[in-house]
Amino acid sequence: MVKAGDWETFIRAYQDEAVTKIMMTADITDSSKDGPYGPTNYRRKNSIEIDGASHQLTLKRYHGLRTSARPKSFKETSNGKEQSRALFHMHDISIRQNLDGKAVDVGHYSSSAFVGASEAYQSQGFENSMYESEMTSNWYFRFGNITTEQDNNEATNKGVARLIMAYGADVSLYGNNTLSTSAENMYVGALTVEDNTKWQGKTEYDNLSTVWFTTASPKTATGSSKSLTIGKNCDIT
């Protein structure tokens, strides 16, 4: 486990495949170089837990916490094939992302998601390129006690477009969550809202769904069930 109270320690730990848990000890703001090829675009291969300890993590435009198409933490058989898997677990954290005050629009917004697949239009400079959907299908994602800063991207410099773009992936949510995003709260392959979860979800700018089951999940993906499961005693708005 690495305790991180500054950006350099945090991102160095995220890129260290031997680290299994990062515990934040203070609010952390991305101080890396501007632009789409910053260090946050490192594609993590092994499972990671990020414990925000009630602190805030702020990323710059174009930057996000990315995952590899070929994780290597454990093996799992899916649809008769052995697949390499990993788990991304983030909890007890407030997230903020600098969208430069732009409306959430292809060609304007700077980062499609805080976690997961990136958006190739802006990050790679190609108008007709595809989303990097292969980056998430072999991962499990679990989030608990997540808060996003209020989005008002036409008037301020803070916001989050989406918590996660998880093509084909199994995503689960627990605890108390207030997700105010410019677009969807999440892209998922399958979604489980665990027992006793409170979730207030809101799309602030675009008239889009709160959750988008975006594509037909591959048969070997973690979210191949394409299911939506709501646990007992949940409070969802």
N, C-alpha and C positions, 0 to 999 in steps of 0.2 A: 504494500500500500504506500502511496505517495501523498503527503499533505501539501496542498498547493494554495498559496496566498497571493500569487502573482502570475501573470500571463506566461512568462518564460517557463516556469516550473510546470504549469498546467499542460501546455502544449507539448513540452518535452516528454512528459509522462504519457500523454495520449499516443505519442509516436513510439514509445518504448513497449514493444510487444511482451516484455516480461512483467510489466505492471498490470495488475488485475483490478486495482481499485484506486480511484483518485478521490480524496476528501478535500473539499474546499474549506479554507480557513478564513476567507475574506471575499468580498466582492472582487471579481476579476474582469478586466476589460482587455479585449484583443488589441495588442499593440504591434502586431506584425505588419509587414509591408502591405500597402494597399494593392488591390487587383485580384484577378480570378485565380491566380496560381499561388496563393499564400499557403502557409503551412497547415492550415485547417483542412486543406484538400487531401492530406495524407489519408490513404485508405487503410483503416485499421483491420488487422487480420484476426486477432484474438479477442476473446470476450473481455468486456470492460464494465465496471460499475463506476458511475460518477455520482458521488454523494455531495450535493450542494450545501448541506448543513444549513439550509435557509439563506444562503447567499445568492447573489445575482451573477450570472455569466453573460457578458455582452460580446457579440461577434460583429465584425465589420461586414460591410456589403461584399457580396461574392463568397464569403467564407462560411463554412459549415463543418460539422463533425461527420466525416465520411466513413464508409465501411467498404471492405473489399468484396469483390465477387467470389473470392476463394478463401473464405475463413478457414481456420484450422484448429479450433479449440476442442471439438469432439466430433465423433462420427454418429450418423443416424441413418437408418434405412428408410427410404421413402419411395413408394411405388416400385419396390423391388430393387432399388439402386442405393448404394451406399453414398451418402452425401456428407461433406464436411460442413460443420455448423459452428456458430458462435452466438453469444448473447450480449446485447447492448442494454444495460440497465441504468437509467438515470432517474434520480428522485430528490425530493426536498430542495428544489431549486427554482429560482426566478430567472427566466431567459429573456434576453433583449437582443435585437439585431438592427443595426443601422441600415435603414432602407433609403437614406438620403431624402426623405420627405416625398418620394415619388409615389404615385398611385401604383397599385399592384396590377401590372399590365405586362404582357410579354413585350420585351423591348425596353421596359422601364424598371421593373422590380429587379432587385440585385441578387437575391438569393431565394430560391424556391422553398427551401426548408432549412431549419436549424440542424436537423439530423437526417442522415440517409443519403438518398440519391441526390445528385446535383442537377441543375437545370442548364442544359448545354447552350441555350440561346445566348445568354449573357456571359457565362463562364468560359465559353470557348470561341465566341464570336461568330458562330454560324447560325443564320436565321432559320434554316430548315433542318437542323440536326435533331437527333432523337434524345429523349431522356435516357440517363444511364441506369436503366431499370435492372440490369444484372447485378448492381452493387448491393442489393438488399435481399434478394430472394432466398439466400441461404442463411439468413440471420433471424433470430428472435429479438423482438424489441419489447421492453417493459418500462413503463413510466409510472411514477407515483408522486403525488403532491407537487405538481408542476403549475407554475403561474407564468403567464406571459404579460409583458408590459402592454398597456393599452395601445392599440393601433389607431393612429390618425395620420396616415402617411402623407396626406396632402398638406399637413400643417406642421408636422414635427419630424425630427430625425430618428425617432425610435419606433420599433415595430418588429413583428415576426410575421412572415408570410404564412408559414406552416410549421407546426412542431416537427413533423416528419413526413417525408416522402418514402414510403416503404413498399415498393412494387413487389407483389407476390408474397410479402412477408406476414408472419403472425405477429400481431401487436396486441399488447395487453395494457390495461390502465387500472390503477388502484389509488386509494386515498382520496384526498381533496384536490381537485384540479379546476383551475380557472383559465380556460384557453380562449383568449381573444386574439384572433388572427385575421390578417387581411384577406386571405383566401380560405381554403379548407383548413380545419384543424389538423387533419391527417389524411394521407393516402395509405391504404392498407390492402393486404391480400385477404386477411381474416382478422377480426377484432373480437377480443374478449374484454368486457368490463367486469372486473372481479367483484365479489360480494362486498357490500357496504361502501361502494365507491360513490363519491359526489363529484359530478362533472358539469360545470357550466361552460358550454361551448358556444362561441359566437363568431360569425364571419363579419368583419367590420366594413370591408370595402366592396368586394365583389359579391354578387348575388349567387353564391355557390353553396353546395351542400357542406355540412359540417364535416362529414366523413365521405371519402370517395373510394369505393372499391374500383380501382382504376382499370385494371386489365384482367384478363383471364389468367389466373395464377398458374404457373407451370406445375405439372403433376409432381415434380420433386421439390417444389418450394415449401417453405415452412408454413405458408398460408394457403396451401393447396385446397383446404376444405372450403375456402371462400365463405366462411361462416361468420355470423354476428351472434355473439352470446352475451346476454345481460344477466349478471349474477343477482343474488338475493339482496333485498334492502338497499338498492341503488337509488340515487337521487340525481336524475339527469335532466338538464334544462337545455 
